[in-house]
Structures are given as C-alpha cells and as structure tokens.
Amino acid sequence: MYKAAVVEDEQDVMEYIINTLSEGFQKKNLSVSFDGFLSGGRFLREFEKHHHYDMIFLDIEMPEIDGIEVCRKIRAISPNCLVVFISNKEELVFQTFEVQPFRFIRKNEFHKMLPSLIDALEAKLRESSRNILRISEPATGDVYSFDISQILYIEAQRKDCCINTSLGKTVIRCQFSFLEELLTPYRFIKTHRSYLVNSRHIFYIGRNHLVLTNKEEIPISRGKIDEVKKKFLLYNT
C-alpha cells in the first residue's frame, strides 16, 4: 500500500481532494491510504518523526508556513518524494521550480486534470517501487519507506535495528534477522552478527573490517572475511 498526505488549510477542500484522489487510484487498482493535515507545521511535525509518504499534495498559501517552505523541508528529508502543488495561485508556479514539484495543478481545474495526474503518478510509483523498501514496525504499525540505493548498512542494537542511510539514521524496533532476509536479495552482505552492509557502498575490504564510501568502518567477523570478499566480487562484476 502507498501512503499519501494532503496538506490543505480548508477542511472541505482537503476532504474533497482526498476523496477524489482515492476514487481515482481505486480505478487504477492502486491501494493508497491518506492522511490529512490542516497546516504545514502540523504535517512537518509528523513527517519529521519518520512518517514516510510516497506522495504529498500541498496547498501553497497557508498560515504559519507556506507550501513552498514545507516542500523545501520535505526535500531535505526525502529528496525523491512525489510532491504535487494544488493551488489557484498560478503566478506562484515559477517559485515552485526551486523545490522541484512533480506537478502543479490549479484547484479550479483539479477534477479536469485528475485523470492525467493519476496516470502520471501511477507510472512514477510503479517505476520507483522496484527500488523502494517498505518496513512496517510490528510494535507501532508505523510504515517506513527507504530507497534501497541510499541504505549504507544496518546495525543491530538489542531489540532495535538502526538503518543508516546517506540521508541519516532511523531506528526501528524489529528483528535483525527479518531485515537480513529482506535485504539479502538486494546484494546486502552480513559482515558480522550485528552488521548488514550494502555492497554498492563498499570502498575497501581489509583483514577485519571494511570501509564504506562515506569513510565509515564496519567490522568483519574473523570467520566471514572470505565470504564477504567472495560476495563483494560476485555482486560487483
């Protein structure tokens, strides 16, 4: 299931956008859940808690913080997230170019533009889904989305796992073995009982450790050095 957020300061408009989008995606047999937010600030407080969204539909003119500034903060956390501006302020369209929205739709033409918008979003979602890893945290039910190419390594921390990416760290309460099974088909290598490394980011392999492209060092268990080297060469030839 994909996750989407609608950020719109008018309740009736927000509900209309959610209902219309939901019907459009259902016709395409795409399962999408929606969260609605009446302010950019409220949305960002949730988004910064690692509530990941595949699509975000933004009004531009809102109190507290405008949609362009919201999108700027989205880009800092999730550069590849699909952002669609929905606004009647056509004169602001050029200002949105800086934050690279997926689409700009006029509110008064929303229903008319909906079929082409849904088609474009469907194509982009299906294209990107091959590289997206979604993890549902058992304890909370929260869903996290990661671009697999951005994951550097996983570190087991007692009952938690720390997912280290090029954008930062996310701690999820789940079993290390679960992530190992999930990621091994994507060329991840277990170097140690507590570490799972993305082979794409390995720069150097030594006797008892490896160095990633970001210069971090990851330990290698004594009995795993030959296996790590063999898999690395296999994955990168």
PyMOL commands that set and color helices and strands:
alter all, ss='L'
color gray80, all
select helices_A, chain A and resi 11-27+40-47+67-77+90-99+107-131+148-150+176-186+199-201+222-235
alter helices_A, ss='H'
color red, helices_A
select strands_A, chain A and resi 2-7+32-37+55-58+82-86+103-105+132-136+143-147+151-157+160-165+168-172+188-192+195-198+202-205+209-212+217-219
alter strands_A, ss='S'
color yellow, strands_A
deselect
rebuild
show_as cartoon
